[in-house]
Amino acid sequence: MPARGTLAILFVPILLLLSCAANEGGALPAPGLGAISRDYVNPADNRPIPTALFGAEVGHQKPLAILAHGYGNLGTDYSFLAGELVRLGYLVAAPQYDLPGDPPLPSDGNIAEGRMPAWERGASGTLHVMEALRQEGLASDAPILLVGHSNGGDIAMLLAARHPDAAGAVLTLDNRRMALPRTASPRICSLRSSDFPADPGVLPDPAEQAEFNMLIRKADNLRHDEMWDGATGAQKAAMIDMLRACLDR
């Protein structure tokens, strides 16, 4: 989200510091919903993955939902979705993909090709967090739900395309670059914004949507950059309604 890019750069170091403190018994607050913080490291590239956990209970394994943030956002910027998922019985993990010192994502030329290394890095880190939470006894073996906004949605769709057995359902909030895999498993759902189109080939045509039982919905009065905690109550309700519809299919 461009309007929040500067704020994200300022707050990510704070998230990292809080994450380290939380490993010693601290906690990371999020708007309206407490979150325990973990600082994982992906052994594939030795990259830190600060992760906020919502609804974690020691001794209670829960189905896992991943919240993949948009570019320039924080993992904790979607607490209204985290809260809904916790109410539905999920353990919610929100990894932080953007870290200080990362080069900016390409914004011209073949954007999907230019961003692919960052998507692959994000997908690899997500797989590591998923496995770590299972090993810790916090996440159950139930099918995982992936929810991603914008660039986080691109990461989620890449993961679904390359690791179709890793998730039971994938919901994106207006991912625009990574093509939605044409598959019935995992379930593919996407809420489209009212202002930005997806790149050619990203969205399935109506025949493909019917063939693979996909759920693609265009939102009214919900712009791409409003798909986070800063949305209005009505906008949040529309996103939660899409989440519930995806899970009901």
Secondary structure as GFF3:
##gff-version 3
##sequence-region A 1 249
A	DSSP	three_ten_helix	2	4	.	.	.	ID=ss1
A	DSSP	alpha_helix	5	22	.	.	.	ID=ss2
A	DSSP	beta_strand	28	30	.	.	.	ID=ss3
A	DSSP	beta_strand	33	42	.	.	.	ID=ss4
A	DSSP	beta_strand	47	54	.	.	.	ID=ss5
A	DSSP	beta_strand	64	68	.	.	.	ID=ss6
A	DSSP	three_ten_helix	75	78	.	.	.	ID=ss7
A	DSSP	alpha_helix	79	87	.	.	.	ID=ss8
A	DSSP	beta_strand	91	95	.	.	.	ID=ss9
A	DSSP	alpha_helix	111	135	.	.	.	ID=ss10
A	DSSP	beta_strand	145	149	.	.	.	ID=ss11
A	DSSP	alpha_helix	151	162	.	.	.	ID=ss12
A	DSSP	beta_strand	169	173	.	.	.	ID=ss13
A	DSSP	beta_strand	187	192	.	.	.	ID=ss14
A	DSSP	alpha_helix	206	211	.	.	.	ID=ss15
A	DSSP	beta_strand	215	218	.	.	.	ID=ss16
A	DSSP	three_ten_helix	224	226	.	.	.	ID=ss17
A	DSSP	alpha_helix	233	248	.	.	.	ID=ss18
###
